[in-house]
Amino acid sequence: MAVEEGRLREPLTPSVLARAIYNGWRLKARESTIVFPINFEDARKTAEMMLNFFDWEDRIIDNILEQEDRNTFYILEDLGILMTEREEITLYDGREWRIHYWVINKERVYELAEMETLPERRTKKVNVYEELFSELEIF
């Protein structure tokens, strides 16, 4: 699904980003055997935290982040919401200097935000001991 070009230039709202995080996380949980539940309120807090760093920009420099925030950004990168870029600059003395950036992938954000919310993943509760003992014919 293509997103309108003009829409990609608009700043993101917390509600759009929260929906994208929520749906992206639910989608990721469906693909994975390890499921860490997330509710919409957690997604909203994460969206607000992220937007506080980006303000009205689409790109920020990595070195402003604390490790805990960077870990959250890695999760958002895994969902496709954030991307990384790097730039190499030659200093006056000839050394190379690398600058790392985080970039909002607005196309993916809108794609996830407009996606129909996925239903809860249902897991079958199994009593392992009953199954084990029935196979051994102990009972």
FENLIN-V380993 format. One record per run of one state. SS is the DSSP state (H for helix, E for strand, C for the rest). FROM is the first residue (numbers start at 1). LEN is the number of residues. If there is no record, write none. Layout:
BEGIN
ss=SS from=FROM len=LEN
ss=SS from=FROM len=LEN
END
This chain:
BEGIN
ss=C from=1 len=4
ss=H from=5 len=5
ss=C from=10 len=4
ss=H from=14 len=18
ss=C from=32 len=8
ss=H from=40 len=15
ss=C from=55 len=4
ss=E from=59 len=3
ss=H from=62 len=3
ss=C from=65 len=2
ss=H from=67 len=12
ss=C from=79 len=3
ss=E from=82 len=9
ss=C from=91 len=5
ss=E from=96 len=9
ss=C from=105 len=1
ss=H from=106 len=8
ss=C from=114 len=14
ss=H from=128 len=9
ss=C from=137 len=3
END
